Amino acid sequence: MIGDFRHLVTFQDPGDPVPDGVGGYTQTWADLQPPTWHVQIAPLAAHDLERMSAGSSVITTGSHVVRGRYHPGVSTKTRMLFNGKTYSITGTRTADERGIFMELTAAEQVTP
């Protein structure tokens, strides 16, 4: 299983808002510590979503399932960067209930 974690991703959480100069704010992102993590990324099948919903902190839809060693900083506020794409973490689950492995649902963010 550990040999399957061949995708190196970066995890980020929302940072402090920065004034944009016209009365609004721009969202910034800060890398988690450690920021990079080796995971397995696979397209999400219906049976994966059913399994995830049983122990999820959030029940939602996604396009990919991400599996890897547990990272204590990852939550549904986190985003994941991989191969020039950005993914929102839409669900989290501790895969083994011991805090050793995690399963995430992730949805690719599409910018207009």
Gaussian input, Z-matrix of N, CA and C with variables (Angstrom, degrees):
# hf/3-21g

backbone

0 1
 N
 C     1     B1
 C     2     B2     1     A1
 N     3     B3     2     A2     1     D1
 C     4     B4     3     A3     2     D2
 C     5     B5     4     A4     3     D3
 N     6     B6     5     A5     4     D4
 C     7     B7     6     A6     5     D5
 C     8     B8     7     A7     6     D6
 N     9     B9     8     A8     7     D7
 C    10    B10     9     A9     8     D8
 C    11    B11    10    A10     9     D9
 N    12    B12    11    A11    10    D10
 C    13    B13    12    A12    11    D11
 C    14    B14    13    A13    12    D12
 N    15    B15    14    A14    13    D13
 C    16    B16    15    A15    14    D14
 C    17    B17    16    A16    15    D15
 N    18    B18    17    A17    16    D16
 C    19    B19    18    A18    17    D17
 C    20    B20    19    A19    18    D18
 N    21    B21    20    A20    19    D19
 C    22    B22    21    A21    20    D20
 C    23    B23    22    A22    21    D21
 N    24    B24    23    A23    22    D22
 C    25    B25    24    A24    23    D23
 C    26    B26    25    A25    24    D24
 N    27    B27    26    A26    25    D25
 C    28    B28    27    A27    26    D26
 C    29    B29    28    A28    27    D27
 N    30    B30    29    A29    28    D28
 C    31    B31    30    A30    29    D29
 C    32    B32    31    A31    30    D30
 N    33    B33    32    A32    31    D31
 C    34    B34    33    A33    32    D32
 C    35    B35    34    A34    33    D33
 N    36    B36    35    A35    34    D34
 C    37    B37    36    A36    35    D35
 C    38    B38    37    A37    36    D36
 N    39    B39    38    A38    37    D37
 C    40    B40    39    A39    38    D38
 C    41    B41    40    A40    39    D39
 N    42    B42    41    A41    40    D40
 C    43    B43    42    A42    41    D41
 C    44    B44    43    A43    42    D42
 N    45    B45    44    A44    43    D43
 C    46    B46    45    A45    44    D44
 C    47    B47    46    A46    45    D45
 N    48    B48    47    A47    46    D46
 C    49    B49    48    A48    47    D47
 C    50    B50    49    A49    48    D48
 N    51    B51    50    A50    49    D49
 C    52    B52    51    A51    50    D50
 C    53    B53    52    A52    51    D51
 N    54    B54    53    A53    52    D52
 C    55    B55    54    A54    53    D53
 C    56    B56    55    A55    54    D54
 N    57    B57    56    A56    55    D55
 C    58    B58    57    A57    56    D56
 C    59    B59    58    A58    57    D57
 N    60    B60    59    A59    58    D58
 C    61    B61    60    A60    59    D59
 C    62    B62    61    A61    60    D60
 N    63    B63    62    A62    61    D61
 C    64    B64    63    A63    62    D62
 C    65    B65    64    A64    63    D63
 N    66    B66    65    A65    64    D64
 C    67    B67    66    A66    65    D65
 C    68    B68    67    A67    66    D66
 N    69    B69    68    A68    67    D67
 C    70    B70    69    A69    68    D68
 C    71    B71    70    A70    69    D69
 N    72    B72    71    A71    70    D70
 C    73    B73    72    A72    71    D71
 C    74    B74    73    A73    72    D72
 N    75    B75    74    A74    73    D73
 C    76    B76    75    A75    74    D74
 C    77    B77    76    A76    75    D75
 N    78    B78    77    A77    76    D76
 C    79    B79    78    A78    77    D77
 C    80    B80    79    A79    78    D78
 N    81    B81    80    A80    79    D79
 C    82    B82    81    A81    80    D80
 C    83    B83    82    A82    81    D81
 N    84    B84    83    A83    82    D82
 C    85    B85    84    A84    83    D83
 C    86    B86    85    A85    84    D84
 N    87    B87    86    A86    85    D85
 C    88    B88    87    A87    86    D86
 C    89    B89    88    A88    87    D87
 N    90    B90    89    A89    88    D88
 C    91    B91    90    A90    89    D89
 C    92    B92    91    A91    90    D90
 N    93    B93    92    A92    91    D91
 C    94    B94    93    A93    92    D92
 C    95    B95    94    A94    93    D93
 N    96    B96    95    A95    94    D94
 C    97    B97    96    A96    95    D95
 C    98    B98    97    A97    96    D96
 N    99    B99    98    A98    97    D97
 C   100   B100    99    A99    98    D98
 C   101   B101   100   A100    99    D99
 N   102   B102   101   A101   100   D100
 C   103   B103   102   A102   101   D101
 C   104   B104   103   A103   102   D102
 N   105   B105   104   A104   103   D103
 C   106   B106   105   A105   104   D104
 C   107   B107   106   A106   105   D105
 N   108   B108   107   A107   106   D106
 C   109   B109   108   A108   107   D107
 C   110   B110   109   A109   108   D108
 N   111   B111   110   A110   109   D109
 C   112   B112   111   A111   110   D110
 C   113   B113   112   A112   111   D111
 N   114   B114   113   A113   112   D112
 C   115   B115   114   A114   113   D113
 C   116   B116   115   A115   114   D114
 N   117   B117   116   A116   115   D115
 C   118   B118   117   A117   116   D116
 C   119   B119   118   A118   117   D117
 N   120   B120   119   A119   118   D118
 C   121   B121   120   A120   119   D119
 C   122   B122   121   A121   120   D120
 N   123   B123   122   A122   121   D121
 C   124   B124   123   A123   122   D122
 C   125   B125   124   A124   123   D123
 N   126   B126   125   A125   124   D124
 C   127   B127   126   A126   125   D125
 C   128   B128   127   A127   126   D126
 N   129   B129   128   A128   127   D127
 C   130   B130   129   A129   128   D128
 C   131   B131   130   A130   129   D129
 N   132   B132   131   A131   130   D130
 C   133   B133   132   A132   131   D131
 C   134   B134   133   A133   132   D132
 N   135   B135   134   A134   133   D133
 C   136   B136   135   A135   134   D134
 C   137   B137   136   A136   135   D135
 N   138   B138   137   A137   136   D136
 C   139   B139   138   A138   137   D137
 C   140   B140   139   A139   138   D138
 N   141   B141   140   A140   139   D139
 C   142   B142   141   A141   140   D140
 C   143   B143   142   A142   141   D141
 N   144   B144   143   A143   142   D142
 C   145   B145   144   A144   143   D143
 C   146   B146   145   A145   144   D144
 N   147   B147   146   A146   145   D145
 C   148   B148   147   A147   146   D146
 C   149   B149   148   A148   147   D147
 N   150   B150   149   A149   148   D148
 C   151   B151   150   A150   149   D149
 C   152   B152   151   A151   150   D150
 N   153   B153   152   A152   151   D151
 C   154   B154   153   A153   152   D152
 C   155   B155   154   A154   153   D153
 N   156   B156   155   A155   154   D154
 C   157   B157   156   A156   155   D155
 C   158   B158   157   A157   156   D156
 N   159   B159   158   A158   157   D157
 C   160   B160   159   A159   158   D158
 C   161   B161   160   A160   159   D159
 N   162   B162   161   A161   160   D160
 C   163   B163   162   A162   161   D161
 C   164   B164   163   A163   162   D162
 N   165   B165   164   A164   163   D163
 C   166   B166   165   A165   164   D164
 C   167   B167   166   A166   165   D165
 N   168   B168   167   A167   166   D166
 C   169   B169   168   A168   167   D167
 C   170   B170   169   A169   168   D168
 N   171   B171   170   A170   169   D169
 C   172   B172   171   A171   170   D170
 C   173   B173   172   A172   171   D171
 N   174   B174   173   A173   172   D172
 C   175   B175   174   A174   173   D173
 C   176   B176   175   A175   174   D174
 N   177   B177   176   A176   175   D175
 C   178   B178   177   A177   176   D176
 C   179   B179   178   A178   177   D177
 N   180   B180   179   A179   178   D178
 C   181   B181   180   A180   179   D179
 C   182   B182   181   A181   180   D180
 N   183   B183   182   A182   181   D181
 C   184   B184   183   A183   182   D182
 C   185   B185   184   A184   183   D183
 N   186   B186   185   A185   184   D184
 C   187   B187   186   A186   185   D185
 C   188   B188   187   A187   186   D186
 N   189   B189   188   A188   187   D187
 C   190   B190   189   A189   188   D188
 C   191   B191   190   A190   189   D189
 N   192   B192   191   A191   190   D190
 C   193   B193   192   A192   191   D191
 C   194   B194   193   A193   192   D192
 N   195   B195   194   A194   193   D193
 C   196   B196   195   A195   194   D194
 C   197   B197   196   A196   195   D195
 N   198   B198   197   A197   196   D196
 C   199   B199   198   A198   197   D197
 C   200   B200   199   A199   198   D198
 N   201   B201   200   A200   199   D199
 C   202   B202   201   A201   200   D200
 C   203   B203   202   A202   201   D201
 N   204   B204   203   A203   202   D202
 C   205   B205   204   A204   203   D203
 C   206   B206   205   A205   204   D204
 N   207   B207   206   A206   205   D205
 C   208   B208   207   A207   206   D206
 C   209   B209   208   A208   207   D207
 N   210   B210   209   A209   208   D208
 C   211   B211   210   A210   209   D209
 C   212   B212   211   A211   210   D210
 N   213   B213   212   A212   211   D211
 C   214   B214   213   A213   212   D212
 C   215   B215   214   A214   213   D213
 N   216   B216   215   A215   214   D214
 C   217   B217   216   A216   215   D215
 C   218   B218   217   A217   216   D216
 N   219   B219   218   A218   217   D217
 C   220   B220   219   A219   218   D218
 C   221   B221   220   A220   219   D219
 N   222   B222   221   A221   220   D220
 C   223   B223   222   A222   221   D221
 C   224   B224   223   A223   222   D222
 N   225   B225   224   A224   223   D223
 C   226   B226   225   A225   224   D224
 C   227   B227   226   A226   225   D225
 N   228   B228   227   A227   226   D226
 C   229   B229   228   A228   227   D227
 C   230   B230   229   A229   228   D228
 N   231   B231   230   A230   229   D229
 C   232   B232   231   A231   230   D230
 C   233   B233   232   A232   231   D231
 N   234   B234   233   A233   232   D232
 C   235   B235   234   A234   233   D233
 C   236   B236   235   A235   234   D234
 N   237   B237   236   A236   235   D235
 C   238   B238   237   A237   236   D236
 C   239   B239   238   A238   237   D237
 N   240   B240   239   A239   238   D238
 C   241   B241   240   A240   239   D239
 C   242   B242   241   A241   240   D240
 N   243   B243   242   A242   241   D241
 C   244   B244   243   A243   242   D242
 C   245   B245   244   A244   243   D243
 N   246   B246   245   A245   244   D244
 C   247   B247   246   A246   245   D245
 C   248   B248   247   A247   246   D246
 N   249   B249   248   A248   247   D247
 C   250   B250   249   A249   248   D248
 C   251   B251   250   A250   249   D249
 N   252   B252   251   A251   250   D250
 C   253   B253   252   A252   251   D251
 C   254   B254   253   A253   252   D252
 N   255   B255   254   A254   253   D253
 C   256   B256   255   A255   254   D254
 C   257   B257   256   A256   255   D255
 N   258   B258   257   A257   256   D256
 C   259   B259   258   A258   257   D257
 C   260   B260   259   A259   258   D258
 N   261   B261   260   A260   259   D259
 C   262   B262   261   A261   260   D260
 C   263   B263   262   A262   261   D261
 N   264   B264   263   A263   262   D262
 C   265   B265   264   A264   263   D263
 C   266   B266   265   A265   264   D264
 N   267   B267   266   A266   265   D265
 C   268   B268   267   A267   266   D266
 C   269   B269   268   A268   267   D267
 N   270   B270   269   A269   268   D268
 C   271   B271   270   A270   269   D269
 C   272   B272   271   A271   270   D270
 N   273   B273   272   A272   271   D271
 C   274   B274   273   A273   272   D272
 C   275   B275   274   A274   273   D273
 N   276   B276   275   A275   274   D274
 C   277   B277   276   A276   275   D275
 C   278   B278   277   A277   276   D276
 N   279   B279   278   A278   277   D277
 C   280   B280   279   A279   278   D278
 C   281   B281   280   A280   279   D279
 N   282   B282   281   A281   280   D280
 C   283   B283   282   A282   281   D281
 C   284   B284   283   A283   282   D282
 N   285   B285   284   A284   283   D283
 C   286   B286   285   A285   284   D284
 C   287   B287   286   A286   285   D285
 N   288   B288   287   A287   286   D286
 C   289   B289   288   A288   287   D287
 C   290   B290   289   A289   288   D288
 N   291   B291   290   A290   289   D289
 C   292   B292   291   A291   290   D290
 C   293   B293   292   A292   291   D291
 N   294   B294   293   A293   292   D292
 C   295   B295   294   A294   293   D293
 C   296   B296   295   A295   294   D294
 N   297   B297   296   A296   295   D295
 C   298   B298   297   A297   296   D296
 C   299   B299   298   A298   297   D297
 N   300   B300   299   A299   298   D298
 C   301   B301   300   A300   299   D299
 C   302   B302   301   A301   300   D300
 N   303   B303   302   A302   301   D301
 C   304   B304   303   A303   302   D302
 C   305   B305   304   A304   303   D303
 N   306   B306   305   A305   304   D304
 C   307   B307   306   A306   305   D305
 C   308   B308   307   A307   306   D306
 N   309   B309   308   A308   307   D307
 C   310   B310   309   A309   308   D308
 C   311   B311   310   A310   309   D309
 N   312   B312   311   A311   310   D310
 C   313   B313   312   A312   311   D311
 C   314   B314   313   A313   312   D312
 N   315   B315   314   A314   313   D313
 C   316   B316   315   A315   314   D314
 C   317   B317   316   A316   315   D315
 N   318   B318   317   A317   316   D316
 C   319   B319   318   A318   317   D317
 C   320   B320   319   A319   318   D318
 N   321   B321   320   A320   319   D319
 C   322   B322   321   A321   320   D320
 C   323   B323   322   A322   321   D321
 N   324   B324   323   A323   322   D322
 C   325   B325   324   A324   323   D323
 C   326   B326   325   A325   324   D324
 N   327   B327   326   A326   325   D325
 C   328   B328   327   A327   326   D326
 C   329   B329   328   A328   327   D327
 N   330   B330   329   A329   328   D328
 C   331   B331   330   A330   329   D329
 C   332   B332   331   A331   330   D330
 N   333   B333   332   A332   331   D331
 C   334   B334   333   A333   332   D332
 C   335   B335   334   A334   333   D333

   B1=1.4444
   B2=1.5266
   B3=1.3479
   B4=1.4541
   B5=1.5229
   B6=1.3354
   B7=1.4513
   B8=1.5127
   B9=1.3437
   B10=1.4633
   B11=1.5246
   B12=1.3236
   B13=1.4606
   B14=1.5283
   B15=1.3193
   B16=1.4576
   B17=1.5373
   B18=1.3260
   B19=1.4615
   B20=1.5262
   B21=1.3269
   B22=1.4592
   B23=1.5272
   B24=1.3300
   B25=1.4658
   B26=1.5243
   B27=1.3243
   B28=1.4576
   B29=1.5171
   B30=1.3375
   B31=1.4570
   B32=1.5200
   B33=1.3525
   B34=1.4549
   B35=1.5265
   B36=1.3290
   B37=1.4613
   B38=1.5172
   B39=1.3431
   B40=1.4663
   B41=1.5246
   B42=1.3217
   B43=1.4616
   B44=1.5193
   B45=1.3025
   B46=1.4589
   B47=1.5239
   B48=1.3451
   B49=1.4688
   B50=1.5369
   B51=1.3241
   B52=1.4587
   B53=1.5196
   B54=1.3588
   B55=1.4705
   B56=1.5342
   B57=1.3354
   B58=1.4715
   B59=1.5245
   B60=1.3395
   B61=1.4633
   B62=1.5139
   B63=1.3312
   B64=1.4639
   B65=1.5322
   B66=1.3223
   B67=1.4582
   B68=1.5199
   B69=1.3143
   B70=1.4589
   B71=1.5128
   B72=1.2971
   B73=1.4514
   B74=1.5179
   B75=1.3172
   B76=1.4598
   B77=1.5212
   B78=1.3271
   B79=1.4628
   B80=1.5128
   B81=1.3234
   B82=1.4573
   B83=1.5207
   B84=1.3247
   B85=1.4638
   B86=1.5137
   B87=1.3451
   B88=1.4636
   B89=1.5282
   B90=1.3237
   B91=1.4631
   B92=1.5294
   B93=1.3419
   B94=1.4583
   B95=1.5196
   B96=1.3069
   B97=1.4641
   B98=1.5164
   B99=1.2920
   B100=1.4629
   B101=1.5265
   B102=1.3351
   B103=1.4622
   B104=1.5293
   B105=1.3359
   B106=1.4686
   B107=1.5215
   B108=1.3345
   B109=1.4599
   B110=1.5181
   B111=1.3098
   B112=1.4637
   B113=1.5234
   B114=1.3235
   B115=1.4670
   B116=1.5216
   B117=1.3091
   B118=1.4601
   B119=1.5282
   B120=1.3230
   B121=1.4569
   B122=1.5206
   B123=1.3389
   B124=1.4615
   B125=1.5258
   B126=1.3358
   B127=1.4630
   B128=1.5276
   B129=1.3036
   B130=1.4563
   B131=1.5232
   B132=1.3357
   B133=1.4650
   B134=1.5280
   B135=1.3168
   B136=1.4681
   B137=1.5250
   B138=1.3326
   B139=1.4689
   B140=1.5265
   B141=1.3526
   B142=1.4611
   B143=1.5262
   B144=1.3324
   B145=1.4559
   B146=1.5217
   B147=1.3368
   B148=1.4623
   B149=1.5178
   B150=1.3208
   B151=1.4643
   B152=1.5240
   B153=1.3213
   B154=1.4587
   B155=1.5228
   B156=1.3187
   B157=1.4581
   B158=1.5225
   B159=1.3134
   B160=1.4589
   B161=1.5228
   B162=1.3164
   B163=1.4609
   B164=1.5124
   B165=1.3231
   B166=1.4545
   B167=1.5130
   B168=1.3288
   B169=1.4482
   B170=1.5322
   B171=1.3123
   B172=1.4564
   B173=1.5214
   B174=1.3209
   B175=1.4621
   B176=1.5231
   B177=1.3111
   B178=1.4541
   B179=1.5165
   B180=1.3059
   B181=1.4569
   B182=1.5249
   B183=1.2919
   B184=1.4516
   B185=1.5030
   B186=1.3247
   B187=1.4571
   B188=1.5221
   B189=1.3433
   B190=1.4651
   B191=1.5257
   B192=1.3119
   B193=1.4582
   B194=1.5184
   B195=1.3255
   B196=1.4586
   B197=1.5257
   B198=1.3234
   B199=1.4594
   B200=1.5209
   B201=1.3104
   B202=1.4568
   B203=1.5077
   B204=1.3257
   B205=1.4606
   B206=1.5261
   B207=1.3085
   B208=1.4626
   B209=1.5239
   B210=1.3225
   B211=1.4664
   B212=1.5268
   B213=1.3329
   B214=1.4615
   B215=1.5208
   B216=1.3257
   B217=1.4600
   B218=1.5153
   B219=1.3194
   B220=1.4675
   B221=1.5210
   B222=1.3313
   B223=1.4653
   B224=1.5263
   B225=1.3070
   B226=1.4672
   B227=1.5336
   B228=1.3236
   B229=1.4683
   B230=1.5285
   B231=1.3307
   B232=1.4618
   B233=1.5258
   B234=1.3189
   B235=1.4611
   B236=1.5207
   B237=1.3445
   B238=1.4581
   B239=1.5223
   B240=1.3214
   B241=1.4640
   B242=1.5155
   B243=1.3568
   B244=1.4582
   B245=1.5179
   B246=1.3239
   B247=1.4724
   B248=1.5275
   B249=1.3076
   B250=1.4527
   B251=1.5188
   B252=1.3198
   B253=1.4603
   B254=1.5218
   B255=1.3254
   B256=1.4569
   B257=1.5198
   B258=1.3395
   B259=1.4587
   B260=1.5216
   B261=1.3213
   B262=1.4597
   B263=1.5133
   B264=1.3169
   B265=1.4612
   B266=1.5248
   B267=1.3195
   B268=1.4669
   B269=1.5168
   B270=1.3163
   B271=1.4580
   B272=1.5074
   B273=1.3267
   B274=1.4649
   B275=1.5162
   B276=1.3236
   B277=1.4635
   B278=1.5218
   B279=1.3284
   B280=1.4570
   B281=1.5163
   B282=1.3112
   B283=1.4632
   B284=1.5172
   B285=1.3238
   B286=1.4555
   B287=1.5265
   B288=1.3327
   B289=1.4679
   B290=1.5197
   B291=1.3261
   B292=1.4604
   B293=1.5218
   B294=1.3295
   B295=1.4512
   B296=1.5113
   B297=1.3355
   B298=1.4620
   B299=1.5285
   B300=1.3275
   B301=1.4634
   B302=1.5274
   B303=1.3364
   B304=1.4634
   B305=1.5184
   B306=1.3207
   B307=1.4583
   B308=1.5148
   B309=1.3183
   B310=1.4501
   B311=1.5131
   B312=1.3247
   B313=1.4594
   B314=1.5148
   B315=1.3229
   B316=1.4572
   B317=1.5159
   B318=1.3227
   B319=1.4595
   B320=1.5199
   B321=1.3254
   B322=1.4630
   B323=1.5241
   B324=1.3167
   B325=1.4598
   B326=1.5233
   B327=1.2964
   B328=1.4638
   B329=1.5194
   B330=1.3311
   B331=1.4591
   B332=1.5128
   B333=1.3271
   B334=1.4794
   B335=1.5027
   A1=111.08
   A2=118.97
   A3=121.00
   A4=110.97
   A5=119.18
   A6=122.41
   A7=113.78
   A8=116.92
   A9=121.26
   A10=112.22
   A11=118.86
   A12=122.20
   A13=109.67
   A14=115.87
   A15=120.96
   A16=113.99
   A17=117.53
   A18=120.84
   A19=109.38
   A20=117.12
   A21=121.72
   A22=108.06
   A23=116.14
   A24=121.81
   A25=109.49
   A26=115.38
   A27=122.13
   A28=107.64
   A29=116.37
   A30=122.21
   A31=108.90
   A32=116.35
   A33=122.06
   A34=109.91
   A35=115.67
   A36=122.55
   A37=108.72
   A38=116.93
   A39=119.10
   A40=110.75
   A41=115.43
   A42=121.52
   A43=109.70
   A44=115.78
   A45=120.78
   A46=110.17
   A47=117.69
   A48=119.84
   A49=110.20
   A50=115.62
   A51=122.18
   A52=108.04
   A53=118.02
   A54=119.88
   A55=110.43
   A56=115.26
   A57=119.40
   A58=113.17
   A59=117.96
   A60=121.16
   A61=114.57
   A62=118.19
   A63=121.03
   A64=111.09
   A65=116.05
   A66=120.18
   A67=115.51
   A68=117.60
   A69=120.92
   A70=111.53
   A71=115.54
   A72=121.46
   A73=110.49
   A74=115.90
   A75=123.25
   A76=108.15
   A77=115.26
   A78=120.44
   A79=109.97
   A80=117.17
   A81=121.84
   A82=108.18
   A83=116.27
   A84=121.84
   A85=108.97
   A86=115.40
   A87=121.47
   A88=108.70
   A89=116.02
   A90=120.61
   A91=110.57
   A92=116.11
   A93=120.55
   A94=108.46
   A95=116.85
   A96=120.99
   A97=109.52
   A98=120.66
   A99=126.14
   A100=110.12
   A101=117.97
   A102=120.86
   A103=114.04
   A104=117.57
   A105=119.00
   A106=109.70
   A107=114.43
   A108=120.56
   A109=108.58
   A110=117.65
   A111=121.77
   A112=109.21
   A113=115.74
   A114=122.28
   A115=109.64
   A116=114.97
   A117=123.17
   A118=106.39
   A119=117.02
   A120=122.30
   A121=107.74
   A122=116.65
   A123=120.86
   A124=109.09
   A125=117.27
   A126=119.47
   A127=109.77
   A128=116.12
   A129=121.67
   A130=110.17
   A131=115.78
   A132=122.11
   A133=108.49
   A134=117.48
   A135=121.90
   A136=111.69
   A137=118.10
   A138=119.49
   A139=111.56
   A140=118.17
   A141=120.83
   A142=110.56
   A143=116.55
   A144=121.12
   A145=110.84
   A146=117.03
   A147=120.30
   A148=110.53
   A149=117.67
   A150=121.65
   A151=110.44
   A152=117.22
   A153=121.25
   A154=111.72
   A155=117.95
   A156=119.99
   A157=112.32
   A158=118.70
   A159=121.41
   A160=112.19
   A161=119.17
   A162=120.96
   A163=113.42
   A164=118.12
   A165=121.98
   A166=112.95
   A167=114.67
   A168=119.44
   A169=109.30
   A170=116.97
   A171=122.43
   A172=107.65
   A173=116.83
   A174=120.40
   A175=106.86
   A176=115.86
   A177=120.47
   A178=109.50
   A179=116.03
   A180=119.94
   A181=109.16
   A182=115.25
   A183=121.04
   A184=109.16
   A185=116.21
   A186=120.65
   A187=111.97
   A188=116.54
   A189=120.93
   A190=110.70
   A191=114.95
   A192=121.05
   A193=106.87
   A194=115.90
   A195=123.05
   A196=106.65
   A197=116.35
   A198=121.18
   A199=109.00
   A200=115.97
   A201=119.71
   A202=111.24
   A203=114.47
   A204=119.38
   A205=107.89
   A206=115.57
   A207=121.81
   A208=111.13
   A209=116.48
   A210=123.68
   A211=105.96
   A212=118.34
   A213=120.57
   A214=115.11
   A215=118.57
   A216=120.81
   A217=115.07
   A218=118.81
   A219=121.42
   A220=110.42
   A221=115.78
   A222=122.57
   A223=108.31
   A224=116.54
   A225=119.96
   A226=111.94
   A227=118.19
   A228=121.83
   A229=110.85
   A230=115.96
   A231=122.81
   A232=110.94
   A233=115.47
   A234=120.55
   A235=107.43
   A236=114.88
   A237=121.88
   A238=108.33
   A239=117.02
   A240=122.95
   A241=108.49
   A242=115.33
   A243=120.09
   A244=109.42
   A245=116.77
   A246=123.35
   A247=112.89
   A248=117.04
   A249=121.38
   A250=114.62
   A251=117.98
   A252=122.14
   A253=109.53
   A254=115.30
   A255=121.82
   A256=108.38
   A257=115.90
   A258=122.75
   A259=109.54
   A260=116.85
   A261=121.58
   A262=108.33
   A263=117.73
   A264=121.37
   A265=106.34
   A266=116.49
   A267=120.80
   A268=113.50
   A269=118.02
   A270=121.52
   A271=110.27
   A272=116.42
   A273=121.25
   A274=109.63
   A275=114.54
   A276=120.17
   A277=107.90
   A278=116.00
   A279=120.23
   A280=105.89
   A281=117.03
   A282=122.14
   A283=113.42
   A284=117.89
   A285=119.43
   A286=113.31
   A287=116.87
   A288=123.20
   A289=113.50
   A290=118.41
   A291=121.60
   A292=111.88
   A293=117.95
   A294=120.55
   A295=114.05
   A296=116.86
   A297=120.11
   A298=110.47
   A299=117.44
   A300=122.31
   A301=109.81
   A302=115.93
   A303=121.41
   A304=109.74
   A305=115.25
   A306=123.42
   A307=107.00
   A308=115.27
   A309=121.79
   A310=109.29
   A311=117.03
   A312=120.05
   A313=105.96
   A314=115.69
   A315=121.25
   A316=109.17
   A317=116.04
   A318=122.26
   A319=108.65
   A320=114.64
   A321=118.59
   A322=109.82
   A323=116.05
   A324=121.64
   A325=107.87
   A326=116.32
   A327=121.42
   A328=107.58
   A329=116.22
   A330=120.21
   A331=109.26
   A332=116.18
   A333=119.36
   A334=113.52
   D1=-44.61
   D2=-178.17
   D3=-62.39
   D4=-34.22
   D5=177.55
   D6=-64.99
   D7=-15.98
   D8=178.40
   D9=-78.82
   D10=-11.56
   D11=-175.94
   D12=-84.77
   D13=69.12
   D14=-173.37
   D15=-99.83
   D16=-3.77
   D17=179.20
   D18=-96.02
   D19=121.83
   D20=178.17
   D21=-94.38
   D22=115.21
   D23=-177.40
   D24=-116.37
   D25=165.33
   D26=172.92
   D27=-116.58
   D28=131.20
   D29=176.48
   D30=-103.36
   D31=137.35
   D32=178.90
   D33=-136.54
   D34=147.99
   D35=172.89
   D36=-114.45
   D37=159.23
   D38=177.38
   D39=-58.73
   D40=135.47
   D41=176.09
   D42=-96.41
   D43=-168.36
   D44=178.89
   D45=-70.37
   D46=139.36
   D47=176.36
   D48=-66.13
   D49=144.09
   D50=-179.26
   D51=-116.07
   D52=128.84
   D53=178.20
   D54=-57.20
   D55=137.89
   D56=-177.91
   D57=-94.46
   D58=0.50
   D59=177.37
   D60=89.87
   D61=-9.26
   D62=179.42
   D63=-124.61
   D64=26.89
   D65=176.08
   D66=94.83
   D67=-4.43
   D68=179.35
   D69=-113.26
   D70=-166.60
   D71=-179.37
   D72=-135.00
   D73=152.12
   D74=176.06
   D75=-110.75
   D76=135.73
   D77=178.40
   D78=-76.04
   D79=129.24
   D80=173.79
   D81=-109.07
   D82=164.71
   D83=-179.65
   D84=-129.88
   D85=142.47
   D86=179.74
   D87=-122.79
   D88=134.52
   D89=178.08
   D90=-62.87
   D91=141.08
   D92=171.61
   D93=-71.52
   D94=166.21
   D95=175.89
   D96=-114.93
   D97=117.20
   D98=-6.66
   D99=-73.55
   D100=151.14
   D101=-174.95
   D102=-77.92
   D103=-35.86
   D104=-177.04
   D105=-100.14
   D106=150.37
   D107=-174.30
   D108=-151.32
   D109=139.94
   D110=175.82
   D111=-89.29
   D112=125.37
   D113=-177.56
   D114=-139.09
   D115=173.58
   D116=170.30
   D117=-110.64
   D118=130.72
   D119=178.38
   D120=-118.21
   D121=128.98
   D122=-179.96
   D123=-141.71
   D124=150.49
   D125=174.13
   D126=-56.99
   D127=142.69
   D128=-177.17
   D129=-83.86
   D130=123.78
   D131=175.38
   D132=-98.15
   D133=160.93
   D134=-178.38
   D135=-56.81
   D136=-40.67
   D137=-178.81
   D138=-67.34
   D139=-28.27
   D140=175.74
   D141=-66.22
   D142=-43.31
   D143=-179.12
   D144=-64.68
   D145=-38.66
   D146=177.66
   D147=-63.78
   D148=-42.47
   D149=179.86
   D150=-67.01
   D151=-40.11
   D152=-179.69
   D153=-64.89
   D154=-38.51
   D155=-174.40
   D156=-66.47
   D157=-23.30
   D158=-178.51
   D159=-65.53
   D160=-35.86
   D161=-176.96
   D162=-124.33
   D163=18.58
   D164=-174.73
   D165=-78.15
   D166=151.85
   D167=170.02
   D168=-78.95
   D169=-25.12
   D170=177.56
   D171=-140.06
   D172=132.23
   D173=177.26
   D174=-99.29
   D175=119.03
   D176=-175.34
   D177=-157.65
   D178=-174.67
   D179=177.52
   D180=-106.16
   D181=163.00
   D182=178.07
   D183=-159.54
   D184=177.56
   D185=-179.99
   D186=-111.07
   D187=-16.56
   D188=-176.86
   D189=-140.30
   D190=152.47
   D191=169.93
   D192=-109.70
   D193=135.01
   D194=-177.15
   D195=-119.59
   D196=125.58
   D197=-179.99
   D198=-123.19
   D199=141.86
   D200=178.20
   D201=-175.45
   D202=-178.16
   D203=173.74
   D204=-64.38
   D205=148.57
   D206=-177.83
   D207=-59.76
   D208=133.15
   D209=173.87
   D210=-120.37
   D211=114.05
   D212=-173.21
   D213=-65.20
   D214=-17.72
   D215=-178.04
   D216=-87.43
   D217=-12.41
   D218=-174.38
   D219=-77.85
   D220=130.58
   D221=177.63
   D222=-145.29
   D223=-175.54
   D224=178.77
   D225=-76.19
   D226=-0.52
   D227=171.30
   D228=-89.49
   D229=-13.94
   D230=-174.06
   D231=-78.52
   D232=149.03
   D233=168.93
   D234=-118.79
   D235=158.08
   D236=-177.55
   D237=-123.67
   D238=133.10
   D239=177.32
   D240=-108.88
   D241=130.04
   D242=178.46
   D243=-154.16
   D244=126.83
   D245=176.14
   D246=51.30
   D247=43.15
   D248=177.99
   D249=76.80
   D250=6.16
   D251=178.78
   D252=-112.68
   D253=153.04
   D254=178.35
   D255=-116.03
   D256=133.36
   D257=-179.34
   D258=-122.56
   D259=135.38
   D260=171.02
   D261=-85.73
   D262=135.95
   D263=174.46
   D264=-82.38
   D265=116.55
   D266=-174.60
   D267=-105.53
   D268=-10.25
   D269=177.82
   D270=-162.71
   D271=146.42
   D272=179.92
   D273=-132.01
   D274=148.65
   D275=177.21
   D276=-154.84
   D277=137.16
   D278=172.03
   D279=-82.10
   D280=111.45
   D281=-170.13
   D282=-63.70
   D283=-30.34
   D284=-174.95
   D285=-115.83
   D286=5.09
   D287=-179.54
   D288=61.85
   D289=10.34
   D290=178.28
   D291=-118.22
   D292=3.05
   D293=-179.29
   D294=74.00
   D295=27.09
   D296=178.74
   D297=-102.65
   D298=-41.56
   D299=178.97
   D300=-123.95
   D301=153.52
   D302=177.28
   D303=-130.64
   D304=153.99
   D305=170.23
   D306=-126.32
   D307=134.59
   D308=-179.76
   D309=-125.22
   D310=149.54
   D311=163.72
   D312=-102.42
   D313=140.70
   D314=-177.22
   D315=-137.11
   D316=142.59
   D317=177.81
   D318=-120.67
   D319=128.93
   D320=179.19
   D321=-66.07
   D322=132.79
   D323=177.29
   D324=-84.84
   D325=128.89
   D326=179.17
   D327=-109.99
   D328=123.20
   D329=178.76
   D330=-96.09
   D331=135.28
   D332=-179.13
   D333=-69.36

